Structures are given as structure tokens and as C-alpha cells.
Amino acid sequence: MRSLGELSLLVAFVSSGFAAFACVVGWQRNHRTLRSIGAGAALVSMLALTSVTMVLAWALIEKDFRFAYVAQYSSELLPWYYSLSALWVGQAGSLLLWAWLSGGLAILYGFWPRRGKGVRDLLCEAPERPFRQEVPDTSSTRLREPALGVLMGYLCFLVAIMVFAADPMEPSISAPRDGAGLSPLLQHPAMLIHPPVVFLGYALWAVPFALALVALATGQLDSDWVRRARPWALSAWIVLGAGILLGAEWAYEELGWGGYWSWDPVENGSLIPWLTGTALIHSMMTWQYRGAFKKTAVLLAIATFGLCNFATFLTRSGIFSSLHAFSESPIGWLFLVLMLTLVVGGGVLVFRRRTQLTPDKPISSILSREAFVLLSTLALLLMTVVTIAGTLSTALSGIFLGRTVMMGPAFYNNVLIPTGLVLLAATAMAPLLRWGAPPTSSQKKWLFCSMGAGSTALAISLAFGIRHPIELAVHWLAFAAVIALVGALFVDARRRQLGGVLFGTLRALRDARRQYAGFLIHMGFVGLAVGVTGSSLGTREQEFVMREGETVQWAGRHIRLARLNQRQLPDKLVGEAELEISRGGRQVAALMPAQHFHLLQRDWTTEVAIHSTWASDFYAILHSGEGQQSARMTFVENPMMRWLWFGAWVMGLGTLIRLWPARRRRTDASSISIEKEKLKANAIARRAAAASLLLAVVFKWIVPP
């Protein structure tokens, strides 16, 4: 099997490189035969990568320790699903998964049937003349074929790293009887899906990048590339966001320190392209509606994909000491060089095409929607720059200052919290703004109503004893955003003259479903902001040493340590505490925090216990035993945590609704053809996002911990 994997890896390397050459040169010279061969080579490379992936996955499940990778990350006692998850734990395996996902998306992009002659037609239809045949340049092929060549070129880069630097098929020097096993911290349901979802997000960002690069290189800078790239960008945005969310949930439940985000350099690495991707989506929308922000859109499309490679550099270079990072390796520096090449090259192309990228219409009013998109874009870019600066501070301070300087949460909060308030304010006002014009009188009335409702929420917050200015500002803006959304619904129903209030509102929701899906995403962001603010500013924590049967009163709860248990499992020793939580004289939860000692790794892990409500999370951590029948524990209260998770999933739901195709209506033949092409253009991206979110839900609630 290992020989099959090695041969398949070489085939993937050669065929992906040739596919990149053939697709680009064949398209440039309008050479049908070369284009057909390039399309076939792209398919061969994907089949070869699938073969390599299946070989390694089977070796992990079967515990074949003749593979060095299997011996390093699996063991006899490891359940099969955690053995399979080891595929994306190591350096070589995660590169293989990324390459396989990138190749699969490239094939789906290039071969998905659409109106007109595409790559699929080139492969399936034999040319009349065997060596050369010119074909007409259609809107389906003018961007798609060279973009497929770009995607194949990146795939060749990933496979080349595996061939020359990180071989997943490397044999063991001497096959051990048992492997080293998977790190206990990674044996968590979220880690079954978190890394693949993040890699899928990175792979999806390659499609908008390829389309932007081809549009710049060829000068075809109309809105066609934006129309084709936007569904992929939305899918990449929500998939990467789901991956970040799953990683935060894993940290919250598994690391046992009471938080979900520690501003770790590798954590920041995945957040950075998500921030620029958010700005990219809004810039694309402004290009489509107003013909503005053209330079911003193409630069962000290139920069976002470049920053995905920057995140890989942070993980694989070894310059940072992180739980998420790999050991020191030259592989990371290759990704840094690639990122710099992409950004500099893209900047040069934008400068050359600057006359074609002038806006069609300037911003006509500071109270127009495009003005607020500009404000949001600047805020997101400021957040990106601050996050990059804070992330690189550790490495750069060691080089230039001779000592390591770590940027803690205070550094990020001093800039990101005010900037986040600007974003929240834009979110609150956006539903009641128009493109290219100031708001109407009805919209102005609702704007004043939303501000008044926010002021009411502010007064209620003060009455409940909330005094922190940031928390008060978030409550004010969040409530204003809710009222603004309601007002936008009523104004739109009235503008469309759709009958009564209720009937008109329902018709507006149906006819402008995608617009209101965008507002739903904004509402999810409001919930996320409330959760982040509450959990960051209102956290309480206290440590106790408790005996069996003892009850302590803390944070409005009576907490009783019912008993301490110890038991032995085949692969670990378990020490656990049974807690009974009561409020108002009624028991509301029974929790069991634990400590696990893993026999194979000779290491301890903390298993926290959480009782979650809409008001707050009660978080119990067992540290150690303190003499006979007593234990040391820490209790943490994190307000509004459920709003954080809820808001994030609402953002995902809104994105899926936004990607879902509109219902086809009877119209003329040309309109039907255009609508059909739009539906098919959204299909792959929509299914990728839906599958990722479905898998996240399945693994969260079905797979055992």
C-alpha cells in the first residue's frame, strides 16, 4: 500500500503541474487539444491525491505502524474515529488533507456544468482536428479555464512540498508494536471537524483569488468575475468562521482555563483572513451595486488568500511556541515567500490596471450605504493590522530588541474594542440606508426610533447595575440594531405596496430573501458582540478547597461537593468530583469535572464541567486532590456565553439562506438562461458550506467525547 501511495503522490505532482501549464497556455493560445489534455491532467491529479489520502486513512484505521506517520500519531487503544482524525494532526497529513480539498474544489469549479462551453466540455468532446482547433471565447471560458490553471498551480505547490519535504508515506525505520498515540488534548469531538473545516475555508478562498488574478492579468475587469467569485467568497467566509468557532469551543471545553480565545499566534492566524474576507465580501457587494471599491475588492481577494498562507507560515515555521503549532521546519517559510509574492505581484497588477479600476460612481452621501461599507472596511482593516502586529511582536522583538515581548489581551482590546463598536454601529444603521442616496423620511423616522430604543436599553442596563461603558455601549447599539431591522422590514413592505402590514412584510421577506439574509447575518453579529462583551467584562473566578459533603455559596449559587471518585479505564486513570448546583432552593444542575491521567502519554488533562443558561455559564475546574476526601477547584462565571455561540450560528444560517438560489419565475428565454447560470454558480459553494455546518453539528452532538 505504501508503494501505491508514493506512486500516486508523484503522479499528482506531475499531473497538477502539467494541468496548470496546459490550462493557461491552451487558453492563451486558444488551443483546444492542449486545453483538453490540461483538463484531463487536472482530473488525474485529483484521482491520484484521493488515492494517497485513502492509503494513509486506511493505514491509520488499521494501525499500520510501518508508516512513520501512523506510528507517531496513532496507537492500539485509540478509537477508530480519533485514529482517522490523526490524518490532519501532523505536518504531512494536514498538508495532504489541504491538497486534497484544494484539488477537489478546483475540479468542482472547473468541471461543474454551466451554460456555454466549459472545461467539462473540453474533456468530454473530442476535437475534430487532433492537434489544434480554435474555439470561441465565451463568458464561461474566459475566466474559468485560466482560473483552473491557477488553482492547479497552487495544488502543484502543495504537492511539491509533500514530495520533497513532508512525505506522508515515509516508512518507519523499525515498525514498533504500538504507536505514540494522539495527544489527549486533541481527543475531543470538536477536533474531529475543526481542522478540516479550517482547511476547507482556506481552500475555498483560492477561487476568488484565482478569478481576481485572472481578471487583472487579462484586463477583463467588469463585474463578471465578482458575480462568479462572490458565492465562493461567502462560502469560504462562513466555512472558515465555523472552523474558528469550533476551535474556540474546543479551547473553552478542553483546555480548562475558563476562556475561549487567548490571542495565541496560531489562533490569530486563522482570524486574520476571516477579517479581510469580511471586508472583501462587502467590497464585492459595493462593486456590484454601485461600481465602486474596485481596487479594494481585487486587492482584498488576493490579500485574503495570501493571508491564508501567512496563517500556515505561523503554524509551520516553528518561530512560535504554541499548542497549535508544529515543530520548527523550513516548510513555513515557503508559505511566507508565496504570500509575499502574491501580495506584491497583485499590487503591481492593480497599479497597471488602475485606470480600469476607477469607480463608476463616487460616494454621494455620508449617510449612504456605500459610505458605511467604507467605514466598516477601514475598521476591519485596522483590526487586521493590529492583529498582525500583535502576532508578530513576539518574533520581531526577539530579533530587534534581543528580548521577547508578548502582547497580551490588553494590547488587542485597546484597539479592537473601539473598532468593534464602530462595526456594531454600522450594523445598527445599515438596514435603514440606501445605495447612492441619503435615507428617505420613513427611514429617518425608524433611525430615530432605533436610537431611542437603544437609549431605553441603556437605561434598563443602568437600572440593573451595569456600569462598564463598553458594556453599556454594546447593549445600546445591539437593541438599536434589532429595531432598525424591524423598521427596514416595514419600510420595504410599504415601498413595494404589498398590502397590509403583515401580508406586505411576509411578501417582502420572500421577494427580498437574500437582502434580509444579510440583515440576519448582521443580527447574528449583534448576538456575537453581546456574548463577547459579556464574557470578557463580566467574568468572575474564585478558587476553593472543598471536602466531601461541603457546600459553598458563590455567585448566587449553592455548590455542594457530593463525593470524589476514582476509577481506572484501559488507557487512563480518572479522578472526578460530583457537584450539585442549586439556585433559589432548587437543584439546577449536577456537574462532574475531572482530571485524566493518560497512561501512554504519561500526561494529565483537565475535563471541565459547564452548566449553561442564557444569562451565564457556570464553569467548574477540578485541579487536584488536597488530602483525603478533599479537592481544590476553581469556579468561573462567564456571562452571556450562550449568546456568543447562538450569534455565530445565526450568522451561519443567514449565510446559507443568502447562498440558497432564488425560485425561478416564468420569464423570457434569455432571463431564464441567466438565472440558470446564477443558480448553478451558487450550487457548489452552497453545498460546501452546508455540508461543513452539518458535519459540525453532527460531530458536536453525536460523536462521543
Secondary structure as UniProt FT lines:
FT   HELIX           2..28
FT   TURN            29..30
FT   HELIX           32..61
FT   TURN            62..63
FT   TURN            65..66
FT   HELIX           68..73
FT   TURN            76..77
FT   HELIX           80..85
FT   HELIX           86..88
FT   HELIX           91..111
FT   HELIX           119..124
FT   TURN            139..143
FT   HELIX           144..164
FT   TURN            168..169
FT   HELIX           184..186
FT   HELIX           189..218
FT   HELIX           224..254
FT   HELIX           265..290
FT   HELIX           294..316
FT   TURN            323..324
FT   HELIX           331..352
FT   TURN            353..357
FT   TURN            366..367
FT   HELIX           369..400
FT   HELIX           409..429
FT   HELIX           430..432
FT   TURN            435..436
FT   HELIX           441..463
FT   TURN            464..465
FT   HELIX           469..495
FT   TURN            496..497
FT   HELIX           501..511
FT   HELIX           513..537
FT   STRAND          540..547
FT   TURN            548..549
FT   STRAND          551..554
FT   TURN            555..556
FT   STRAND          557..568
FT   STRAND          572..583
FT   TURN            584..585
FT   STRAND          586..591
FT   STRAND          594..598
FT   TURN            599..602
FT   STRAND          603..607
FT   STRAND          609..612
FT   STRAND          616..625
FT   TURN            628..629
FT   STRAND          630..639
FT   HELIX           641..659
FT   HELIX           669..701
//
